[in-house]
Amino acid sequence: MRRTIEPVTSTIQNSEPKTEAHETAVIPHAALVRVCMHVIGIGRTDVRVIREAKALVAAGYQVTVVDIERDTSRPREETIEGIHFKHVFMPNRFVKSRIKLWFLVKTARTILSSAWLMIRTPTDIYHAHEDNALYACYMAAVLRRKKLVFDAHELPYVQPNITRWRLLCGIARWTLRRMMPRCAGVMTVSPPIVDEIQRRYGGKRAVLVRNTPPYTAPITSNRLRERLGLPSTTRLALYQGGLEADRQLDIVVRAARYLAPDQHIVLLGSGASQAALEALITEEGVSQQVTILPPVPYAELLAWTASADVGLILYDGGYSPNVQYCLPNKLFEYLMAGVPVLATRLDAVEALVAQYQVGAITPALAPQAVGESIRSLLNDPAHLAQLRHNALRAAQQDLRWEVEQEQLLALYRSIQ
């Protein structure tokens, strides 16, 4: 699932002194290799795009990102942190279309405009971020006889808003199966999606490149309690991210009635469901147990996260396979901040929680089960302390971008 660099997301720059083990090895001939990435969206605010592009630049590659930009006041080309950007200006691309024909027209225009710009961009490898960018990259790669990398940020064509268009979805899946053999490399974000992409679409087996943040040394913070005027003895469960209908936050609100008096839930973010959640908090009479706080500055998010005691990932896997198989950015952000996780039974999340012993799984996605799970975790300081220790150790040793980016670089070395 795509995470953009918005106030509700986090990528904190590496504050740990670099060691020989942490530094990205510069590939001697990589400076000769040019990469053209493409994303249907604003590239400079897409966490995964920026992390990967910076990793390649640091390794000596020349990276250009062709993206879709809404801000027409920006230059058509610009360089940000060593990454060259070429913008296709399409402000209307970000306005949702209710009419299918107009959606198709906008999609076709986006693909053709992007493909034309990429064809005119000197490159050796095209790198498509998500399935909707693959069409233009595929066209450019075939016409210019260049190599193609497909970066699947999620499992393609399983979201309900896509599957409801049955004919178009069927055509898209058929087309993807034809394009996959042309890809020199494929990568994706969680182990179950690696398997599902292979089973559904064939082609080369995807390399796992998870959305882990760069390493940040442990932070001590009390920001949430200070903001809420709560005593230091109050235990906090935190959800950070979009307040959207598919995040089951109504269940989280209803779960608050099962908390102890010194326990509190914070929803940190904004979104389409905010008004409904505020009304539900009042209706349930839990305003003393649940607070919605607005998004915080991007660079500060990890410090806010670190002031929580438990991080919540309470999704309904039945909503779509992408939810069931997800490894959300917030999972790794919680762990980087030393915050244990309470999650539902999501395949990849549950496996990671069990592997590193960094949290607990609620037995059911229902208000009482969730509330009692939160209360139980927060009532056991010794257990929380051990989970926090495990989380910080996992983030330092494995679950950080300095380690994860090696999978990306290895893939690129294998296709040169």
Secondary structure as the mmCIF struct_conf table of DSSP 4:
data_model
#
loop_
_struct_conf.conf_type_id
_struct_conf.id
_struct_conf.beg_label_comp_id
_struct_conf.beg_label_asym_id
_struct_conf.beg_label_seq_id
_struct_conf.end_label_comp_id
_struct_conf.end_label_asym_id
_struct_conf.end_label_seq_id
STRN STRN1 THR A 4 THR A 4
BEND BEND1 ILE A 5 GLU A 6
TURN_TY1_P TURN_TY1_P1 PRO A 7 VAL A 8
BEND BEND2 GLU A 16 GLU A 16
HELX_LH_PP_P HELX_LH_PP_P1 PRO A 17 LYS A 18
TURN_TY1_P TURN_TY1_P2 GLU A 20 HIS A 22
BEND BEND3 GLU A 23 GLU A 23
HELX_LH_PP_P HELX_LH_PP_P2 THR A 24 ILE A 27
TURN_TY1_P TURN_TY1_P3 PRO A 28 HIS A 29
HELX_RH_3T_P HELX_RH_3T_P1 ALA A 30 LEU A 32
STRN STRN2 ARG A 34 VAL A 39
BEND BEND4 ILE A 40 GLY A 41
HELX_RH_3T_P HELX_RH_3T_P2 GLY A 43 THR A 45
STRN STRN3 ASP A 46 ASP A 46
HELX_RH_AL_P HELX_RH_AL_P1 VAL A 47 ALA A 58
TURN_TY1_P TURN_TY1_P4 ALA A 59 GLY A 60
STRN STRN4 GLN A 62 GLU A 69
TURN_TY1_P TURN_TY1_P5 THR A 72 SER A 73
BEND BEND5 ARG A 74 ARG A 74
BEND BEND6 ARG A 76 ARG A 76
STRN STRN5 GLU A 77 ILE A 80
TURN_TY1_P TURN_TY1_P6 GLU A 81 GLY A 82
STRN STRN6 ILE A 83 PHE A 89
HELX_RH_3T_P HELX_RH_3T_P3 PRO A 91 PHE A 94
BEND BEND7 VAL A 95 VAL A 95
BEND BEND8 ARG A 98 ILE A 99
HELX_RH_AL_P HELX_RH_AL_P2 LYS A 100 ILE A 119
TURN_TY1_P TURN_TY1_P7 ARG A 120 ARG A 120
BEND BEND9 THR A 121 THR A 121
BEND BEND10 ASP A 124 ASP A 124
STRN STRN7 ILE A 125 HIS A 129
BEND BEND11 GLU A 130 GLU A 130
HELX_RH_AL_P HELX_RH_AL_P3 ASP A 131 ARG A 144
TURN_TY1_P TURN_TY1_P8 ARG A 145 ARG A 145
STRN STRN8 LYS A 147 ALA A 152
BEND BEND12 HIS A 153 GLU A 154
TURN_TY1_P TURN_TY1_P9 PRO A 156 TYR A 157
BEND BEND13 GLN A 159 GLN A 159
HELX_RH_AL_P HELX_RH_AL_P4 PRO A 160 THR A 163
TURN_TY1_P TURN_TY1_P10 ARG A 164 ARG A 164
BEND BEND14 TRP A 165 TRP A 165
HELX_RH_AL_P HELX_RH_AL_P5 ARG A 166 MET A 179
HELX_RH_3T_P HELX_RH_3T_P4 MET A 180 ARG A 182
BEND BEND15 ALA A 184 ALA A 184
STRN STRN9 GLY A 185 THR A 188
BEND BEND16 VAL A 189 SER A 190
HELX_RH_AL_P HELX_RH_AL_P6 PRO A 191 TYR A 201
BEND BEND17 GLY A 203 LYS A 204
HELX_LH_PP_P HELX_LH_PP_P3 ARG A 205 ALA A 206
STRN STRN10 VAL A 207 LEU A 208
HELX_LH_PP_P HELX_LH_PP_P4 THR A 212 TYR A 215
HELX_RH_AL_P HELX_RH_AL_P7 ARG A 223 LEU A 228
TURN_TY1_P TURN_TY1_P11 GLY A 229 GLY A 229
TURN_TY1_P TURN_TY1_P12 SER A 232 THR A 233
STRN STRN11 ARG A 235 GLN A 240
BEND BEND18 GLY A 241 GLY A 241
HELX_RH_3T_P HELX_RH_3T_P5 ALA A 245 ARG A 247
HELX_RH_AL_P HELX_RH_AL_P8 LEU A 249 ALA A 255
HELX_RH_3T_P HELX_RH_3T_P6 ALA A 256 TYR A 258
BEND BEND19 LEU A 259 LEU A 259
TURN_TY1_P TURN_TY1_P13 PRO A 261 ASP A 262
STRN STRN12 GLN A 263 LEU A 268
TURN_TY1_P TURN_TY1_P14 ALA A 272 SER A 273
HELX_RH_AL_P HELX_RH_AL_P9 GLN A 274 GLU A 284
TURN_TY1_P TURN_TY1_P15 GLY A 285 GLY A 285
TURN_TY1_P TURN_TY1_P16 SER A 287 GLN A 289
STRN STRN13 VAL A 290 LEU A 293
HELX_RH_3T_P HELX_RH_3T_P7 TYR A 298 GLU A 300
HELX_RH_AL_P HELX_RH_AL_P10 LEU A 301 THR A 305
TURN_TY1_P TURN_TY1_P17 ALA A 306 SER A 307
BEND BEND20 ASP A 309 ASP A 309
STRN STRN14 VAL A 310 ILE A 313
HELX_RH_3T_P HELX_RH_3T_P8 GLY A 317 TYR A 319
HELX_RH_AL_P HELX_RH_AL_P11 PRO A 321 GLN A 324
TURN_TY1_P TURN_TY1_P18 TYR A 325 TYR A 325
HELX_RH_AL_P HELX_RH_AL_P12 ASN A 329 MET A 336
TURN_TY1_P TURN_TY1_P19 ALA A 337 GLY A 338
STRN STRN15 VAL A 341 ALA A 343
HELX_RH_AL_P HELX_RH_AL_P13 ASP A 347 TYR A 356
TURN_TY1_P TURN_TY1_P20 GLN A 357 GLN A 357
STRN STRN16 GLY A 359 ILE A 361
BEND BEND21 PRO A 363 PRO A 363
BEND BEND22 LEU A 365 ALA A 366
HELX_RH_AL_P HELX_RH_AL_P14 PRO A 367 LEU A 378
TURN_TY1_P TURN_TY1_P21 ASN A 379 ASN A 379
HELX_RH_AL_P HELX_RH_AL_P15 PRO A 381 GLN A 397
TURN_TY1_P TURN_TY1_P22 ASP A 398 ASP A 398
BEND BEND23 LEU A 399 ARG A 400
HELX_RH_AL_P HELX_RH_AL_P16 TRP A 401 ILE A 415
#
